[in-house]
Amino acid sequence: MFFAETIVRWSDLDANMHLANASYMNFTSFARIQFLRHCEIKLSDLAAHKIGPAVLREEFSFFREAHEGQEIMISVEVTGNSENGEIFEFEHNLYDKKTGTHLAYSRVFGVWFSTAERKKTPPPNEIFEKLKANVNWDEMKILSLNDLKSLPVHPQNIDPKIFS
C-alpha cells in the first residue's frame, strides 16, 4: 500500500475551523497523483499520450475532524481495474500521522480519458504496465462496462425553460 503525506493548511478549513469536505477530495486527488509519480508516471507522460484519469464517482465516510497544522497520511490502494485498464477504482484512508486516528475513508471510481477524443480509453501499454507493477493484481476486482452502467446515479436532463 502506498501512503502520501500532507498537512492541513489554513486554506483547507471551513467555517467550523476543521478540514472542509472539499479539502478531503483535494487530498485524495493529491495522493493519487503522488501514487502515479511513485509508479514513475509523470504529468508529461499523460500529456504526451493525451490522456488523464477522470473521476466519475467519489464517496466519503467521515469519522473524525482534522484541524490546521495536523499532519495527514493518505493511503492509496487500487482495488479494481478492467482487464485493459480503462476503468479503475481506488480506496483511500486518511489518518492522523501522529496518533494513527482514522479520519475518513474514500472510494473513487473512474476511467482513463482521452483529452483529444473526449471519451474513455485504455491507458497506453507502457503506462498500464507501470501501474500493474505497483499493485496486487490478484486481490483486485475485475471491472467491466457493466460496472460503469450500474453506477447508482445517471444524468436526467430537463427542459431549461424551468429555470425562467
C-alpha positions as CSV (number, residue, x, y, z in Angstrom):
1,M,0.0,0.0,0.0
2,F,1.2,3.5,-0.8
3,F,0.9,6.5,1.5
4,A,1.1,10.2,0.7
5,E,1.7,12.8,3.3
6,T,0.2,16.3,3.6
7,I,-0.6,18.9,6.2
8,V,-3.8,20.7,6.9
9,R,-3.4,24.3,5.8
10,W,-5.5,27.3,6.9
11,S,-6.9,27.4,3.4
12,D,-8.2,23.8,3.8
13,L,-10.5,24.8,6.6
14,D,-14.3,25.5,6.5
15,A,-16.3,27.9,8.7
16,N,-16.3,25.3,11.5
17,M,-12.5,25.6,11.6
18,H,-11.9,22.0,10.6
19,L,-10.9,20.3,7.4
20,A,-13.6,21.2,4.7
21,N,-15.3,18.3,2.9
22,A,-13.9,19.6,-0.4
23,S,-10.4,19.5,1.0
24,Y,-10.7,15.8,1.7
25,M,-11.4,15.4,-2.0
26,N,-8.4,17.5,-2.9
27,F,-6.2,15.4,-0.5
28,T,-7.3,12.1,-2.1
29,S,-6.6,13.5,-5.6
30,F,-3.2,14.7,-4.5
31,A,-2.5,11.2,-3.1
32,R,-3.4,9.5,-6.4
33,I,-1.1,11.8,-8.3
34,Q,1.7,11.1,-5.8
35,F,1.0,7.4,-6.4
36,L,1.3,7.9,-10.2
37,R,4.6,9.6,-9.6
38,H,5.7,6.7,-7.4
39,C,4.8,4.4,-10.4
40,E,7.1,6.7,-12.5
41,I,4.2,8.1,-14.4
42,K,4.6,11.9,-14.9
43,L,2.2,14.5,-16.0
44,S,4.3,14.9,-19.1
45,D,3.8,11.2,-19.9
46,L,0.0,11.7,-19.7
47,A,0.2,14.9,-21.8
48,A,2.3,13.1,-24.4
49,H,-0.4,10.4,-24.8
50,K,-3.2,12.9,-24.4
51,I,-4.9,11.0,-21.6
52,G,-5.7,11.6,-17.9
53,P,-7.7,10.0,-15.1
54,A,-11.3,11.1,-14.9
55,V,-13.2,10.5,-11.7
56,L,-16.9,9.6,-12.3
57,R,-17.8,8.9,-8.7
58,E,-16.2,9.6,-5.3
59,E,-17.8,8.7,-2.0
60,F,-16.7,9.6,1.5
61,S,-17.3,8.5,5.1
62,F,-16.0,11.0,7.7
63,F,-15.0,9.7,11.1
64,R,-13.0,12.5,12.9
65,E,-12.2,16.1,12.4
66,A,-8.9,17.3,11.2
67,H,-7.5,20.8,12.1
68,E,-5.0,23.3,10.9
69,G,-1.4,22.1,11.2
70,Q,-2.3,18.4,11.5
71,E,-0.2,16.0,9.6
72,I,-2.2,13.6,7.5
73,M,-1.3,10.3,5.9
74,I,-3.4,9.2,2.9
75,S,-3.4,5.6,1.8
76,V,-3.7,4.8,-1.9
77,E,-4.9,1.3,-2.9
78,V,-6.0,0.3,-6.4
79,T,-8.9,-2.0,-5.6
80,G,-10.4,-2.5,-9.1
81,N,-9.4,-2.4,-12.7
82,S,-10.8,-3.5,-16.0
83,E,-8.7,-6.0,-17.9
84,N,-7.5,-3.3,-20.4
85,G,-7.0,-0.8,-17.6
86,E,-9.5,1.8,-18.8
87,I,-11.8,1.6,-15.7
88,F,-10.3,1.9,-12.2
89,E,-11.3,2.0,-8.6
90,F,-9.2,3.4,-5.7
91,E,-9.7,3.3,-2.0
92,H,-8.2,5.9,0.4
93,N,-8.0,6.1,4.1
94,L,-6.9,9.3,5.8
95,Y,-5.1,9.1,9.2
96,D,-3.6,11.5,11.7
97,K,0.1,10.9,11.3
98,K,1.0,11.1,15.0
99,T,-1.9,9.1,16.5
100,G,-3.0,6.8,13.7
101,T,-6.6,8.0,14.2
102,H,-8.7,7.1,11.2
103,L,-10.2,10.4,9.9
104,A,-12.0,9.4,6.7
105,Y,-12.5,6.8,4.0
106,S,-13.0,7.4,0.3
107,R,-13.7,5.2,-2.7
108,V,-13.1,6.6,-6.2
109,F,-14.4,5.1,-9.4
110,G,-13.2,6.4,-12.8
111,V,-11.8,5.9,-16.2
112,W,-8.8,6.9,-18.3
113,F,-9.9,9.7,-20.5
114,S,-8.6,10.8,-24.0
115,T,-8.2,14.5,-23.9
116,A,-8.2,14.5,-27.7
117,E,-11.2,12.3,-28.3
118,R,-13.1,13.3,-25.1
119,K,-14.0,9.7,-24.3
120,K,-12.8,6.8,-22.1
121,T,-9.8,5.0,-23.4
122,P,-7.4,2.3,-22.2
123,P,-4.0,3.7,-21.0
124,P,-1.1,3.1,-23.3
125,N,0.7,-0.2,-22.5
126,E,3.8,1.5,-21.1
127,I,1.6,3.3,-18.5
128,F,-0.6,0.3,-17.8
129,E,2.5,-1.9,-17.1
130,K,3.9,0.7,-14.7
131,L,0.6,0.7,-12.8
132,K,0.4,-3.1,-12.8
133,A,3.9,-3.3,-11.4
134,N,2.8,-1.4,-8.3
135,V,-0.5,-3.1,-7.4
136,N,-1.6,-6.5,-6.3
137,W,-3.5,-7.6,-9.4
138,D,-4.6,-10.9,-7.8
139,E,-6.5,-9.2,-5.0
140,M,-8.2,-6.7,-7.3
141,K,-11.8,-6.6,-8.5
142,I,-12.0,-7.0,-12.3
143,L,-14.2,-4.2,-13.5
144,S,-16.2,-4.1,-16.7
145,L,-18.5,-1.8,-18.7
146,N,-21.4,-3.2,-16.6
147,D,-19.8,-1.5,-13.6
148,L,-20.0,1.8,-15.4
149,K,-23.6,1.2,-16.3
150,S,-24.5,0.2,-12.7
151,L,-23.4,3.4,-11.1
152,P,-26.2,4.5,-8.8
153,V,-27.0,7.9,-10.4
154,H,-27.4,8.7,-14.1
155,P,-27.9,12.0,-15.8
156,Q,-31.5,13.2,-16.2
157,N,-31.8,16.2,-18.5
158,I,-34.6,18.7,-18.0
159,D,-36.2,21.4,-20.2
160,P,-34.2,24.6,-19.5
161,K,-37.4,26.6,-19.6
162,I,-37.9,25.5,-16.0
163,F,-35.1,28.0,-15.0
164,S,-37.1,31.0,-16.2
